[in-house]
Amino acid sequence: MYKSFNLKIADLMNKGVFYVSVNDTIKKADEIMHKEKIKHLPVVEGTKYVGLITERNIMEYTLRQLYDAEDNMGDAAYNQILDFERIITRQAQVIYPEDSVAKAIKMMAKYRLDCLPVVDWQMNLLGIITTTDIMLFVHKLMEEYEASNS
């Protein structure tokens, strides 16, 4: 029953992760997030993870464009993500596939994160783990526990 506690990040992470390149547009990032109903989008340069764009980053950026008349950039949504470094959260916290789920929970709680990019030792993006993934894992453990006690 408690074998699930030995799960590694590789067992729980989303491997088919959506991402954007630093050369993609903000509009593309926004479209992917809306279409796929996701709130976090890793940013890569080549295959290397460099940061994260969140739904909140895009909303704040959009509001700034609406209310900052002096800094009107016209078709700013079509500029490359690299041109807008402030929209990328340069997240130092990453996790490795061989790390434990318990480590992910501790990191997410300590740094108040909703997700952790999963990378290899060369910082190549391998996947992502979210609070939803953790909650589903905990729910499964609770169901297993209830089934064993009934």
Secondary structure per residue as TSV (DSSP state, phi and psi in degrees):
chain	resnum	aa	ss	phi	psi
A	1	M	-	360.0	-40.1
A	2	Y	G	-94.7	11.9
A	3	K	G	-62.3	-26.8
A	4	S	G	-59.4	-26.3
A	5	F	G	-67.8	-16.4
A	6	N	G	-88.8	8.0
A	7	L	-	-61.3	140.5
A	8	K	B	-100.1	161.8
A	9	I	H	-55.2	-38.7
A	10	A	H	-57.3	-29.0
A	11	D	H	-78.8	-19.8
A	12	L	H	-117.0	-19.8
A	13	M	S	-70.2	158.0
A	14	N	B	-85.3	116.2
A	15	K	S	-88.2	-30.3
A	16	G	S	-87.7	57.4
A	17	V	-	-75.9	138.5
A	18	F	-	-82.1	145.6
A	19	Y	-	-153.8	167.6
A	20	V	E	-127.6	157.9
A	21	S	E	-91.2	157.0
A	22	V	T	-60.6	-20.7
A	23	N	T	-88.8	-7.3
A	24	D	S	-76.1	168.0
A	25	T	B	-91.0	158.9
A	26	I	H	-62.0	-38.0
A	27	K	H	-59.2	-42.8
A	28	K	H	-62.5	-43.4
A	29	A	H	-59.4	-46.1
A	30	D	H	-62.4	-43.0
A	31	E	H	-63.2	-42.6
A	32	I	H	-62.1	-45.4
A	33	M	H	-63.0	-41.0
A	34	H	H	-70.4	-45.9
A	35	K	H	-63.0	-43.4
A	36	E	H	-91.1	-3.2
A	37	K	T	56.3	51.1
A	38	I	-	-120.7	157.0
A	39	K	S	-111.5	-7.2
A	40	H	E	-135.0	133.4
A	41	L	E	-134.2	110.1
A	42	P	E	-62.7	148.3
A	43	V	E	-113.7	131.0
A	44	V	E	-122.5	154.6
A	45	E	E	-120.7	106.1
A	46	G	T	72.0	-116.6
A	47	T	T	-109.7	-1.9
A	48	K	E	-83.8	131.9
A	49	Y	E	-71.6	130.4
A	50	V	E	-121.9	-18.7
A	51	G	E	173.2	-166.8
A	52	L	E	-139.4	138.0
A	53	I	E	-107.7	130.6
A	54	T	E	-111.7	161.7
A	55	E	H	-55.3	-40.0
A	56	R	H	-64.9	-40.9
A	57	N	H	-56.8	-44.7
A	58	I	H	-68.0	-41.1
A	59	M	H	-63.1	-44.8
A	60	E	H	-62.9	-42.3
A	61	Y	H	-61.3	-45.2
A	62	T	H	-62.7	-44.1
A	63	L	H	-63.0	-40.3
A	64	R	H	-59.6	-41.3
A	65	Q	H	-65.0	-37.5
A	66	L	H	-69.7	-39.9
A	67	Y	H	-99.7	-5.6
A	68	D	-	-105.8	83.9
A	69	A	G	-64.2	-33.4
A	70	E	G	-70.8	-23.6
A	71	D	G	-109.5	36.0
A	72	N	-	-70.8	119.4
A	73	M	-	-106.7	14.7
A	74	G	S	64.5	-115.2
A	75	D	S	-86.8	50.5
A	76	A	G	-60.9	-28.1
A	77	A	G	-63.6	-20.2
A	78	Y	G	-93.2	-1.2
A	79	N	S	-74.2	157.2
A	80	Q	B	-70.5	149.7
A	81	I	G	-56.9	-37.9
A	82	L	G	-58.2	-31.1
A	83	D	G	-69.7	-15.3
A	84	F	-	-125.4	67.2
A	85	E	G	-52.6	-31.4
A	86	R	G	-69.3	-15.9
A	87	I	G	-82.7	-17.6
A	88	I	S	-92.2	126.9
A	89	T	B	-84.5	111.9
A	90	R	-	-79.7	85.9
A	91	Q	-	-85.2	117.0
A	92	A	-	-76.7	-22.4
A	93	Q	-	-84.2	117.4
A	94	V	-	-132.2	169.5
A	95	I	B	-134.8	157.0
A	96	Y	-	-108.3	152.7
A	97	P	T	-59.1	-29.0
A	98	E	T	-84.4	-6.8
A	99	D	S	-71.5	159.8
A	100	S	B	-84.1	157.0
A	101	V	H	-62.6	-36.4
A	102	A	H	-58.4	-39.9
A	103	K	H	-63.7	-41.7
A	104	A	H	-61.3	-43.3
A	105	I	H	-61.2	-45.4
A	106	K	H	-61.7	-44.2
A	107	M	H	-65.2	-43.1
A	108	M	H	-64.2	-39.5
A	109	A	H	-69.3	-46.6
A	110	K	H	-62.2	-44.2
A	111	Y	H	-99.3	4.5
A	112	R	T	54.2	53.3
A	113	L	-	-102.9	148.4
A	114	D	S	-96.4	-13.1
A	115	C	E	-158.1	162.9
A	116	L	E	-134.4	124.0
A	117	P	E	-66.8	141.1
A	118	V	E	-103.2	122.9
A	119	V	E	-130.5	163.6
A	120	D	-	-92.0	-176.3
A	121	W	T	-69.5	-13.8
A	122	Q	T	-97.3	9.2
A	123	M	-	70.1	21.1
A	124	N	B	-74.0	133.3
A	125	L	E	-71.1	125.3
A	126	L	E	-111.1	-26.3
A	127	G	E	174.7	-162.9
A	128	I	E	-150.9	148.1
A	129	I	E	-125.9	134.4
A	130	T	E	-119.1	168.6
A	131	T	H	-61.8	-32.5
A	132	T	H	-62.5	-42.5
A	133	D	H	-59.9	-42.2
A	134	I	H	-65.4	-44.4
A	135	M	H	-62.4	-40.9
A	136	L	H	-64.3	-36.8
A	137	F	H	-63.5	-46.5
A	138	V	H	-63.5	-41.3
A	139	H	H	-60.0	-42.9
A	140	K	H	-61.4	-42.5
A	141	L	H	-61.8	-40.8
A	142	M	H	-64.4	-41.6
A	143	E	H	-63.8	-41.4
A	144	E	H	-62.3	-41.9
A	145	Y	H	-64.6	-46.7
A	146	E	H	-63.0	-39.8
A	147	A	H	-65.7	-35.6
A	148	S	H	-77.1	-18.2
A	149	N	T	-103.7	10.9
A	150	S	-	-110.8	360.0
